[in-house]
């Protein structure tokens, strides 16, 4: 029983971060972030395009430089209402042990 999402799972795997959206909204160029983070523009470009995921440390540093909550750099996931598949499986497991 697969949980329904509002976002296609493949989209989530391909675009887990919103770095491009945040940098675009703030009108900040790759060159500026690269200089502040002491890396190259290509790295920032790959993060923006979700080709490569930044390390946790770099994601934190980016959030700090941009003064945004870390959650703003991640896509939002919303699940359908009701119990999760894991909760249903746990309840079935508990029933089978009685």
ABEGO torsion letter per residue (X at the ends): XBBBBABBAAAAAABABAAAAAAAAAGBBAAAAAAAAGBBAAAAAAAAAGABBBBAAAAAAAAAAAGBBAAAABBBBBBBBEBBAAAAAAAAAAAAAX
